[in-house]
Amino acid sequence: MLELIQAYKSYDPAAKSSLEILLLYPGPRAMFFHRIGHFFYTLNLFFIARLVSELSRALSGIEIHPGAKIGRRLVIDHGTGCVIGETAEIGDDCIIFHGVTLGGMKFSPTKRHPTLGNHVLVGAGAKILGPVTIGDRARIGANAVVIKDVAPGATIVSPASQELARK
């Protein structure tokens, strides 16, 4: 948890203290509960895992399925409205903004949610859908909808942003 708090401090200049981050930021709270829920999920105690997940959602506004695999130092900035699906995988040192969905496009019991590499940034409101892979150091712009793999280091923006850039 100390490592996560340090990641927030180095990322967010508005963070004034470790205590503020620990007690008042929804991202670390959601990650704390996710680690507990994921532990129960790996023991096949699915009901308890989902109960912890629901408690976390009520307290943080961030919904993370207990089956999701999340690496170290995930910064969820603001966080409200984030949804991370059951088979999602997130690498180390990623940043996700509010309103992000790592969602599925199928109902079959297979890998149906995205995989994010290391050092990926996902902008506010972005939707990454299906079993796509987002490469290391990729950047997904605000409100982008991603349904295909993204190469490492690439930047993806919404079609509206691309149209504005052409004018």
GUKOL-416488 format. One record per residue (C-alpha): x, y, z; residue in one letter; residue number from 1. Coordinates in Angstrom, 1 decimal. Layout:
BEGIN
<pt <X Y Z> 'a' NUM>;
...
END
This chain:
BEGIN
<pt <0.0 0.0 0.0> 'm' 1>;
<pt <2.9 2.4 0.7> 'l' 2>;
<pt <4.1 1.8 -2.9> 'e' 3>;
<pt <0.7 2.8 -4.2> 'l' 4>;
<pt <0.5 5.9 -2.1> 'i' 5>;
<pt <4.0 6.9 -3.3> 'q' 6>;
<pt <2.8 6.4 -6.9> 'a' 7>;
<pt <-0.1 8.8 -6.2> 'y' 8>;
<pt <2.2 11.4 -4.6> 'k' 9>;
<pt <4.6 11.3 -7.6> 's' 10>;
<pt <1.7 11.5 -10.1> 'y' 11>;
<pt <-0.7 14.0 -8.5> 'd' 12>;
<pt <0.7 17.5 -7.5> 'p' 13>;
<pt <-2.6 18.2 -5.7> 'a' 14>;
<pt <-1.9 15.4 -3.2> 'a' 15>;
<pt <-0.7 17.1 0.0> 'k' 16>;
<pt <0.0 14.1 2.2> 's' 17>;
<pt <0.1 10.3 2.4> 's' 18>;
<pt <-2.8 10.4 4.9> 'l' 19>;
<pt <-4.9 12.4 2.5> 'e' 20>;
<pt <-4.3 9.9 -0.3> 'i' 21>;
<pt <-5.0 6.9 2.0> 'l' 22>;
<pt <-8.2 8.2 3.5> 'l' 23>;
<pt <-9.7 10.5 0.9> 'l' 24>;
<pt <-8.8 9.3 -2.5> 'y' 25>;
<pt <-11.1 6.7 -4.0> 'p' 26>;
<pt <-8.5 4.8 -6.1> 'g' 27>;
<pt <-6.4 3.5 -3.2> 'p' 28>;
<pt <-9.6 2.5 -1.4> 'r' 29>;
<pt <-10.8 0.6 -4.4> 'a' 30>;
<pt <-7.5 -1.1 -4.8> 'm' 31>;
<pt <-7.4 -2.1 -1.1> 'f' 32>;
<pt <-10.8 -3.8 -1.4> 'f' 33>;
<pt <-9.9 -5.3 -4.7> 'h' 34>;
<pt <-6.9 -7.1 -3.3> 'r' 35>;
<pt <-9.1 -8.6 -0.6> 'i' 36>;
<pt <-11.9 -9.5 -3.0> 'g' 37>;
<pt <-9.4 -11.0 -5.5> 'h' 38>;
<pt <-7.9 -13.1 -2.7> 'f' 39>;
<pt <-11.3 -14.6 -2.0> 'f' 40>;
<pt <-11.9 -15.0 -5.7> 'y' 41>;
<pt <-8.7 -17.1 -6.1> 't' 42>;
<pt <-10.0 -19.4 -3.3> 'l' 43>;
<pt <-13.3 -19.9 -5.3> 'n' 44>;
<pt <-15.2 -18.0 -2.6> 'l' 45>;
<pt <-17.1 -16.1 -5.2> 'f' 46>;
<pt <-19.9 -14.8 -3.1> 'f' 47>;
<pt <-17.6 -13.3 -0.5> 'i' 48>;
<pt <-15.4 -11.9 -3.3> 'a' 49>;
<pt <-18.4 -10.2 -4.9> 'r' 50>;
<pt <-19.7 -8.9 -1.5> 'l' 51>;
<pt <-16.3 -7.2 -0.9> 'v' 52>;
<pt <-16.5 -5.8 -4.5> 's' 53>;
<pt <-19.9 -4.4 -3.9> 'e' 54>;
<pt <-18.8 -2.8 -0.7> 'l' 55>;
<pt <-15.9 -1.3 -2.5> 's' 56>;
<pt <-18.1 0.1 -5.3> 'r' 57>;
<pt <-20.4 1.7 -2.7> 'a' 58>;
<pt <-17.5 3.3 -0.9> 'l' 59>;
<pt <-15.4 4.4 -3.9> 's' 60>;
<pt <-17.7 4.7 -7.0> 'g' 61>;
<pt <-15.3 2.4 -8.8> 'i' 62>;
<pt <-16.4 -1.1 -9.8> 'e' 63>;
<pt <-13.7 -3.7 -10.1> 'i' 64>;
<pt <-14.7 -7.3 -10.6> 'h' 65>;
<pt <-12.8 -9.5 -8.1> 'p' 66>;
<pt <-11.6 -11.7 -10.9> 'g' 67>;
<pt <-9.6 -8.9 -12.6> 'a' 68>;
<pt <-5.9 -9.2 -12.5> 'k' 69>;
<pt <-4.2 -5.9 -11.6> 'i' 70>;
<pt <-0.5 -5.1 -11.4> 'g' 71>;
<pt <1.3 -2.8 -9.1> 'r' 72>;
<pt <0.8 0.9 -8.6> 'r' 73>;
<pt <-2.4 1.4 -10.6> 'l' 74>;
<pt <-3.4 5.0 -10.2> 'v' 75>;
<pt <-7.2 5.6 -10.7> 'i' 76>;
<pt <-7.5 9.3 -10.9> 'd' 77>;
<pt <-10.9 10.6 -9.6> 'h' 78>;
<pt <-12.3 7.2 -10.4> 'g' 79>;
<pt <-16.1 7.7 -10.3> 't' 80>;
<pt <-17.7 5.5 -12.9> 'g' 81>;
<pt <-14.7 3.3 -13.6> 'c' 82>;
<pt <-15.7 -0.3 -14.5> 'v' 83>;
<pt <-13.1 -3.1 -14.8> 'i' 84>;
<pt <-14.4 -6.5 -15.9> 'g' 85>;
<pt <-13.8 -10.0 -14.7> 'e' 86>;
<pt <-11.2 -11.1 -17.2> 't' 87>;
<pt <-9.4 -7.7 -17.5> 'a' 88>;
<pt <-5.7 -7.6 -16.9> 'e' 89>;
<pt <-3.8 -4.5 -16.1> 'i' 90>;
<pt <0.0 -4.2 -16.0> 'g' 91>;
<pt <2.2 -2.2 -13.6> 'd' 92>;
<pt <2.3 1.6 -13.3> 'd' 93>;
<pt <-0.9 2.4 -15.3> 'c' 94>;
<pt <-3.1 5.4 -14.9> 'i' 95>;
<pt <-6.9 5.3 -15.5> 'i' 96>;
<pt <-9.1 8.3 -15.3> 'f' 97>;
<pt <-12.8 8.6 -14.3> 'h' 98>;
<pt <-15.5 7.0 -16.4> 'g' 99>;
<pt <-13.2 4.4 -18.0> 'v' 100>;
<pt <-14.7 1.0 -18.9> 't' 101>;
<pt <-12.6 -2.1 -19.5> 'l' 102>;
<pt <-15.6 -4.1 -20.7> 'g' 103>;
<pt <-16.6 -7.1 -22.6> 'g' 104>;
<pt <-18.4 -7.7 -25.8> 'm' 105>;
<pt <-19.4 -11.3 -25.3> 'k' 106>;
<pt <-21.3 -13.3 -22.7> 'f' 107>;
<pt <-19.3 -16.5 -23.1> 's' 108>;
<pt <-17.1 -17.7 -20.2> 'p' 109>;
<pt <-13.8 -16.9 -22.1> 't' 110>;
<pt <-11.3 -14.0 -22.0> 'k' 111>;
<pt <-13.7 -11.2 -22.9> 'r' 112>;
<pt <-12.1 -8.1 -21.4> 'h' 113>;
<pt <-9.0 -6.0 -22.3> 'p' 114>;
<pt <-5.4 -6.5 -21.3> 't' 115>;
<pt <-3.4 -3.4 -20.6> 'l' 116>;
<pt <0.4 -3.5 -20.7> 'g' 117>;
<pt <2.7 -1.6 -18.4> 'n' 118>;
<pt <2.7 2.2 -18.2> 'h' 119>;
<pt <-0.6 2.6 -20.1> 'v' 120>;
<pt <-2.6 5.8 -19.7> 'l' 121>;
<pt <-6.4 5.7 -20.3> 'v' 122>;
<pt <-8.1 9.0 -20.5> 'g' 123>;
<pt <-11.4 10.0 -19.0> 'a' 124>;
<pt <-14.5 8.3 -20.4> 'g' 125>;
<pt <-12.6 5.9 -22.7> 'a' 126>;
<pt <-14.2 2.6 -23.4> 'k' 127>;
<pt <-11.9 -0.4 -24.2> 'i' 128>;
<pt <-14.0 -3.3 -25.2> 'l' 129>;
<pt <-13.4 -7.0 -25.8> 'g' 130>;
<pt <-10.3 -9.1 -25.5> 'p' 131>;
<pt <-8.0 -6.6 -27.0> 'v' 132>;
<pt <-4.4 -5.9 -26.0> 't' 133>;
<pt <-3.1 -2.4 -25.3> 'i' 134>;
<pt <0.7 -2.4 -25.6> 'g' 135>;
<pt <3.2 -1.0 -23.1> 'd' 136>;
<pt <3.3 2.8 -22.9> 'r' 137>;
<pt <0.2 3.3 -25.1> 'a' 138>;
<pt <-2.0 6.2 -24.5> 'r' 139>;
<pt <-5.8 6.1 -25.0> 'i' 140>;
<pt <-7.4 9.6 -25.3> 'g' 141>;
<pt <-10.5 10.8 -23.4> 'a' 142>;
<pt <-13.7 9.3 -24.7> 'n' 143>;
<pt <-12.0 7.0 -27.2> 'a' 144>;
<pt <-13.7 3.7 -28.0> 'v' 145>;
<pt <-11.1 1.0 -28.6> 'v' 146>;
<pt <-12.1 -2.4 -30.1> 'i' 147>;
<pt <-8.9 -3.4 -31.7> 'k' 148>;
<pt <-5.4 -4.0 -30.4> 'd' 149>;
<pt <-3.2 -1.0 -29.8> 'v' 150>;
<pt <0.6 -1.2 -30.5> 'a' 151>;
<pt <3.1 -0.4 -27.8> 'p' 152>;
<pt <3.7 3.3 -27.5> 'g' 153>;
<pt <0.8 4.3 -29.8> 'a' 154>;
<pt <-1.6 7.1 -29.0> 't' 155>;
<pt <-5.3 6.6 -29.8> 'i' 156>;
<pt <-7.9 9.4 -29.7> 'v' 157>;
<pt <-11.6 9.5 -30.3> 's' 158>;
<pt <-12.8 10.0 -33.9> 'p' 159>;
<pt <-14.2 13.4 -32.9> 'a' 160>;
<pt <-10.7 14.5 -31.7> 's' 161>;
<pt <-9.2 13.3 -35.0> 'q' 162>;
<pt <-11.8 15.3 -36.9> 'e' 163>;
<pt <-11.0 18.5 -34.9> 'l' 164>;
<pt <-7.3 18.0 -35.5> 'a' 165>;
<pt <-7.8 17.9 -39.3> 'r' 166>;
<pt <-9.5 21.4 -39.2> 'k' 167>;
END
